[in-house]
Amino acid sequence: MRKLEIIKNVGSSWFSLGLNILVGIFLSPFILHRLGDSAYGIWVLIFSITGYYGLFDLGIRSSVVRFVSKFTATGESDKLNRLVNTSLWSYTLIGAVAMAITFAGRSYVDSIFKIPPEFLTTARWLFLMVGTSVALGFPLGIFSGILEGLQRFYFLNITNVISSVLRAVLIVIALNRGYGLLTVAVITVILPLLISILRAAITLRLLPLKFRLKYFDRLSLREIASYSSATFVVMIAFKLRFKTDELVIGGFLSSTAITYFSIGDRLLDYASEVVSSLAQIFVPWSSQQEAKGDMDGLRRMLVLGNRACALIIFPISLILLILGKSVIQAWVGAKYVATSYPVLVVLCVPMTLMLAQGASPRILFGIAKHRTLSWVVAMEAVANLVLSILLVRPLGIIGDALGTAIPLTLTALYFFPRHLCRTLGMRVGTFLREAYLLPIGLCLPLAPVLLWLRHWFVARNYLELAEQLLIAGAVYGAGLFWAYRAGRLWHAPKLLPEQQAAVNAALTDASELVEP
């Protein structure tokens, strides 16, 4: 990928994400205070339930990204058309199944979760609306996957900006005029469908695709299935990892408790999105590097990619840990600090360890070496669910957070570094030193500055919090500038000759996994 393309993709991703975070920071408390704790908890719960529809994807989207990038790199247009058509017809069938489940399941929402009687009808309609939108999004969403495979992330980001701004404006207008939860839901589910249609138009202008029934064939289906089977296991694991908390809390506690949990959890979601907006480029990029046989490039990508992720998440996590109470108070109010801040603290450390390795799983997906990853995260996810259920009753929402944190920490510490280094023929010590020594060093001056700022004065509103963040940002920014001028940001050791054979063998095995 050319440097200009990287700048356009990452820059537009961060701009889009920054706008989304600003919108979320403003919109979430606005919706919360206008709808109330119970209605907002139902809002979070329904979107969590329908979020499981993503499992119906079966890993097809990741296959689209992987093979679009590969076939465009090798110029195999016929295979590309067969891949796209086979995926589109598969998604159409999946969407129909999801629609049927939505209609059948809307009557059972209130019997499974503890929903206040006055919100039963609203919850059913909300489930129907969101489920229908997700079902229609399956076939339309293939064009977003194609744009990712083409590494045209900036088109995705531009349309995200349009959607975010329109959504915020329309929701504010609706709530100010006295409309309720269902109106907010209509706005929220319609806009993504319109944006998907716009992305389809952009894709068809960029790529001369042919849509014919004859392009749907078993060979392409086998190729997709071979790659996506492990991806599907990862998808299930990620849903159990991060999307069961609301369900467990809603089933054992109350919809109001979901609200208190989601505030601390949502701040970490924002941090995760910052890292993911960078890390997403490594799937198509590593796929193209593997297709071209650039093994040294993959190793450098592992070091530099994870270093970049750590440079982003380490300072954010320090800010959330040290100034987290002020962040929550300025965002949603002092009422939520005592309950939501402990959730933030419990989840912050394991999430930081995982996000600092944000490039690692993307590289595994890009080179089709993610089968071991799928089973490890699946075991972690099961442990997550079991621990959350066991701990939520005696410890409340903190117990649920601990159920997520404990297995996530073990995976981040003991699996990812060793597995990636073994796959790409690197020493663990070399990888850890090259990837993380600089980010840790740049954060050492930041921690005492944040502690001093908290001692100096406690921020209670956005203006006071902004003052603290500007001072902290100046300290960390000075360190980054020094590292840039010293040429240390993008330095990585060259691949040692004795390690090349291990890399070649690993990638040969990876290519065999996707052979039909």
N, C-alpha and C positions, 0 to 999 in steps of 0.2 A: 504494500500500500504506500503510495506517495505521501511525503510529509504534508503536502497541502490537503490531501484527502483526510489525513488523520486530524489535522487542525479543524477542518470543516466539520467532521463528524463529532469529535469530542467537544469542540467549541459550541456547536449548535445543541449538543446533548446537554451540556451544562447550562446553557441559556434557557433551554426548555425546562430543565429540571429546576433551575433557580426560580423561574416564573411559577412552576407548579408548587414549589415549596412556599413561596410568598402567598400564592392563592390559598394554599392549604392552611397556612398560619392565620390568615384572615378569615377564611370561610369556615373552617372547622368550629372555632368557638362561636361564630355567628350562627351557624346551624344549631349547635348544641344549646345555646341560650334561647334561641327562638322556639325550638322543638321541645326542649326539656330532656332530662336524663333518660327517662324510659323510652321515649320515641327515638332518641339518638342511639340508644343501645340496640333497639330493634333494627334501625338502619344498618348498624355495623353487623349485627347478627345475620340479616338476610343476605347482605353482600358476601359474608363469610361462607354461608351455605352454598350460594350459587357459584362462589369461587371454585368449589369442588367440581363444577362442570368442566373446568379446565382439564381434568383428568381424561375427559372424552377425546381430548386432542391426540392421545395415544403416542405422543412424541413425534407426530407428523411435522409440526412446525419446525422443530430442530432439524429434521431431515431436509426440509425445504431450504433452510439457511445453509446447511452443510453442502448439499449437492448443487444448488444454484451457484454458489461460489466456486465449487469444483468444476462444474461443466462449463461455466463461462470462462474460467481460466484455461481450460483445455479446448474450448471451441466446439464442444459436442452439442450442437443445437437440437438434434433429434432427441437425444436423451433428455435434454432440458424440457422439451415440449411434453415428452411422456411423463416426466416427473411432475410437472405442473398440473397436467390434466388428471393424472391418477390421484394426486393429492386433492384436487378440487372436488372430484366426484366422491372421494372418501369423506371429505369434510361436509358435503351436502347430506350424505347419509347420517353422519354423526349429528348434524344440526337437527335433523328430523327426529332422531331418538331423544335428544335433549329437550325438544319441544314437547314431545309426548310425556316425558318424565315431569316436566313443569306442570302441565295440566293435571296429571294424576296426583302430584305431590302437594299441590297448593292447599288441599283440605286438611293436611296432616301437620302443618307447621306448628299450630298451637298445641297439639297433643304431645309433641316431642319436647318443646322448650317452654320455659316459664314466662309466658307473655301475659301482661295485664289484660283483663277482659275487655276493657274499652279500646284496646288496640288489635283485637283479633281480626276484624274485617280488613283493617289497614295492612296488617302483616300478610294476609293472604293475597291481597291485590299487589302488594309490593313484591312478593315472591313471584307472582305471575309475570309482572312487567320486567323484572330484572332477568328472570329465567328465559323469557322470550328474546330479549335483547342478546343474551349470551349465545343462544341457539343460532340466531341469525348471524352472529359474528363469526361463527366457525368458517363457512365458505368465504365470507368477505375478508377474513383475516389472512388468507393465503397471500394476498398482495403485500401485506406488511412483511411477511417472511421473505418474499422475493426481494423487496427493497433492502432488507438486511443482508441477504446473500450477495446482492450487488454492491454492498457497502455504501449505500446511499442513505445513511442514517439521517442526514440533514433534512431529507424530505419527510421522514417520520417525525422529526423534531419540529419542523415548521408547522405541520398539521396538528401536532400536539399543542403547540402554542395557541393556535387558532381555537382549538376545542376548549382549552383551559380558560381562556379569556371569555369566550361566549358563555361557558357554563357558569362562571363566577357572576357575570353580569346578570344573566337570566335568573339565577337562584336568588340573588339579592333583591331583584325587582319582585319576584314571586313572594318571598317571605315578607317583604315590606308591605305588600298589598294584602297580607293576611292569608295567603295560601299555605297549605301544610305539607306533610311528608310525601304524599303521593305526587304532588306537583313537582317537588324537588326531584323525585325519582324519574318522572317523565323526562325532565331536562337532562338528567344524568345518563339515561340509557339511550336517548335518541341521538345525541350528539356523536357518540362513538360510531354509530352506524353510518351517519352522514360522512364522517371523516374517513371511514373505510372505503366508501364509494369514491371519494376524492383520491385516495391512495391507489385504488384500482385504475383510475384514469391516468395517473402519473406513471404507474408501472407499464401500462400498455403503450405509452408513448416512448418509454425508454427501451423496451424489449419487444421485439417482433414475435410475440407468442402466437401459437395457433391452438384454437380450442376445437377439438374434434373428438367424437366418441372413440374413434379408432386409436387414439393416443393413450387410452386407458388400457394398460396391459399388465399381465401377471408378473413379468420380469421387473418392471418398475415397482410394483407392489411388494415384491420380495425384497428388493433393494431397500425400499423405505422401511419395511418391517424389520429387516436385519439390523439397521441402524437404530430405529426408534424403539425397539423392545427394551433396551437398557435405558433409553431416555425416559420411557414411560415409568419404569421403576423409580427413577430419580424424581419425576414429577409427583408421583404418589408420596414419596418420602418428603419432598418439600412442602406438600400440602399438610401432611401430618406434623411436620416440623413447626410451621409458622401459622397455619390456618385453623388449627384445632383449639387454640386457646379460647377463642370466643365461644366455640361450641361447648367446650367443657364447662366454662364459667356459666354460660346460659343454661346448661342442663343441670348443674349442681348448685348454682348460686342464684343469680337473677340477671335480668337485662340491664339493670342499673349498674351492677358490678362490672359488666362488660365495658361501660363507659369509662370507669376509673382505670381499668387495665389498659384500654386502648389508648389513653392519653400518653402514658409512658412508653408503650409499645410503638405508637405512631412516630414519636420523635426518632426512634431507632430506624423505623422504616424510611424516614427522610434521609438519614445518614446512609442507609443501605442503597437508596436510589442514586445518591451522589456517586458512590463507587461503581454501581452497576452501569451507570451511563457511560463510564469510561471502559469498564471491563467487557461490555457487549461487543466491542470491535474485535476482540481476540478470537471469537468463534470463526467468522469468515476469513479473517487474516491468517490464522494458524492453518485453516483448511487449504488455503491457497499456497502457503509455505510448504505444507506437506505434499501437495500436488506437484510443486516445482522441485521437490527434493532438497529444500534449503533447511538442513538439519541444524546448522549453527544458529540460524535465525530463530528457530523454535526455542533453543536454549536461552538465547538472549531475551526473547520475548517473555519467558518465564521469570527471569530475574527482574528485568525492567518493568514488566507489567505489574508484578506484585509490589515492587518498590513504589510505583506510582499509586497503587491502591493504598499502601501504608501511609504514604505522604498525605493522603486525603483523610483517611479514617482516624489516624492517631490523634491529630489535634481536635477533630470533632468530638471524639470520645472523651478526651480530657475536659473539654468545655462542658459536655453533658454531665460528667461525673462531678465536677467541681462547682459549676454554676447551674446545675440542673434544676434546683429549686426555684431559682430566679427565672429560668426559662419557662417553667410550667406556670408560675404565677403571672408572668407577663403575658403568656399565651392564652390561658383559659381561666385564670383566677386563683386566688389563694386557697379556695375551698378544696382544690384537687391536689395540692402539694403533698400533704401528709400521706395520702394513699397511693398516688401515682409515682412519686419519686422513688420509693423503694423498688417498684417494678422496674423502673428505668435502670437503677443501679444493678439489680440482679442480672438483667439481660445484657447490659452494656459490655462487660468484659468478654463473654463468649462471642457476642456479635462482632466485636472488634477483632478478635483472633480469626474469625471466619472471613470477614471482609478484607482484612489485610492480605488474604490469599485469594482475592477475587479473580485474578487471572487464571489460577490453576485449573478450576473445573472447566472454564471456557476453552482452554487449550486442549484438555482431554476430549471435550466434545468435538473440537475442530479436527483432531487427528483420529477420531473414532476409537478412542481408547478409554471409554468411560464405563465399561462393564463392571469393573471392580468398584468404581465409585458408586454405582447404582446400588450394589448390595450393602456397602458400608453405610450409606446414608439411609437405606431402608431399615437397617437394624437400629440406627440412631433414632429414626422417626418412631419406631415401635416403642423403644425405651422412653422417648419423649411423651408419648400418649399415655403409657402405663403410669409413669411417674406423676404426670399432671393429674390424672384421675385419683391416684393414691394421696397426693398432697393437697389437692384443692379443698377438701372438706376440713382438715384440721388447721390449715394455714391460710385459707382463702386465696385471693388472687396472687399473693406472694408464692404460695405453694405451686400454683400453676406455672408461674415464671421460673421457679426452680426446676420444675419438670422439663422445661425447655433448655435451661442453661447447662445442666449437668452433662447430658449426652453430647450437646453441641461443643462444649469445651473439649471433651475427649476426642471427638472427631478432628477438630481444628488443630489440636496439639500433636496427636499421635498418628493420624492417618495422612493428611494432605502433604506435609513436607516430605515424608518418607516415600510415599507412593509416586509423587511427581518426580522426585530426584531419581528414583529407581527407573521410572519410565523413560526419562530423558538422559540417563547416564551421568548424573551429577552427584557430587558428595553433598550430604545434607548440611554439613558445616559451612561449606562454600556458599551454598544457596542462602542459608540464613544470614550469613555475614554480608553478602553482597546485596541482598534484597532489603534487609531491615536495619542494619547498623546506622545508615544515614538517617532514616526517618526517626529512629529512637533518639539519636543525637540531637536532631533539630527540635525535638519536643522537650528535651531536658530543661532549657531555659523557660519554656512556656508554662510548665507546671507551677513553679513558685510564683510566677507573675499572676496566674489565675487565682492561686490561694491568697495572694496579697490583695487582689481586686475584691475578692469575696470578703476579706477581713476589713477592707477600707470602707466599703458600703455595700449593702444588699440591694440589688436592683429589683424594683417592684413594677416597672412598666417598660414598654419597648424602648423609650428614649434612654433610660438609665442602663438597660441591658446593652443597647447599641454602643454606648460609651465604653463599657467593659470589653465588648467584642472588638471594637476598633483598636484598643490598646493591645489586646492579645493578638489580634491579627497583624499588627505592626511588628510585634516581636517575632512571630513565626515567619512573617513575610521577609524580614531582614535575614533570617537564617536561610530561607529558600534562595534569596538573591545571592547570598554568599556561595551557596552550593552550586548555583548556576554559573556564576562567574569563575568558580574554581574548576568547572567541568566535571562535577561529581554527580549531577542529577542523572545523566544518561550513560555513565560509564558502566561497562559490564565486561568481565573477563572473556577472552576468546575460548572457544571449545577446545579442550585438550585433545590431542590426537588419539590417546588411548581410550577416550570416552566415545569417539565417533562410532565405533562398532556397536556399542550398546544402544546408541540412539537409532542407528539404522535398523537393528534387529527389532527394537520396540515399534518402530513405525511400519516395518514390514508386517509384523503381527497385527497392527492396527488396520492396515489395508485389507488383510484377509478377513477381518470381521464383517466388512461390508460387501464382500464379493457375493453375488447371488448364487 
